[in-house]
Amino acid sequence: MSHEAVRALEQRIEELEFRLTFPKLMTPRQVCDFLQISERQFYEWKRAGDSPPAIYWSERTVRYDLEAVMAWAKQKEVGQV
């Protein structure tokens, strides 16, 4: 098996582990845990207009779709792995 194939399998396993750990709809705290950042950093990004798309059910109830957060984070990727 090639190095690229092994790496692709490793990435798929990591993605599946994340999906088992985090719910489909996450709270802001769960997003921070998922991205491994502080809440302060998250809200700085949000104020700057650079955060994952949010789902607002009310003024105080905000959720983030896991797929959307993963897609947003993937767009931040730079260089080759």
N, C-alpha and C positions, 0 to 999 in steps of 0.2 A: 504494500500500500504506500502510495506517495506521501511525502511530507504535507502537501496541500490537502490531500484527502483526510489525513489524520487531523490536521488543524480544523478542517471543516466539521468533522465529527465532534471534536472538542468544543467548538463554538456552539454546535447544536445541543450538546449535553448541557453546557452552561445556560443556554437559553431555556431549556426545559426545566432546569433546576430553579431558575428565577421564577418561572411560571408556577411552579409548585409552592414557592415561598411567598409570592405576592399575589393578592387577589386581582381579579380583572379590573375592578374600579378601586383606586387607591386614594387614601387621604393625602394631604400635603406631607405629613410626617412619613408615611410609607414611601412616598416618592423620594424624599430625602434619604431614607434608608436604602432604597433601591439604587439611587445614584451615588450613594456613599458621600454625601455632602451635608453640611450643616443647614439647619432651617434658615439661618441668617443668609447664607449664600444663595439658597433657593429664592428667598424673597427679594434679594438684591437683583437676581436675574429677572424675576417677575416684574419688579419696578422698572427695569431697563427694557422690558418688552421682549425678553429672550427666555421664555420658559415653555414647557410643554403646554399644549392646548388643554384648557380646563372645562369641566362640565359643572355649571352652576345650577343646583336645584333650588337654592335660596341664597340670600345674601351671606349666610354663614355656613352653608353646606356646599362644599366644593369637592369634586372628585376628579381623578385623572385616570384615563383609560390606559391600562398597561401597554397595549399595542402602540398607542399614540406616544407614550413616553419613550418606548423603545425606538420608535421611528425618529423622534426628535433627537434622542441621544445619538443615534446612528449618523444623523446629519452633521454632528459635531466632530465625527471621526476625521483625523488628519493623518496622512502618510499611509504606509503599508504595514500590515501586520506580519 
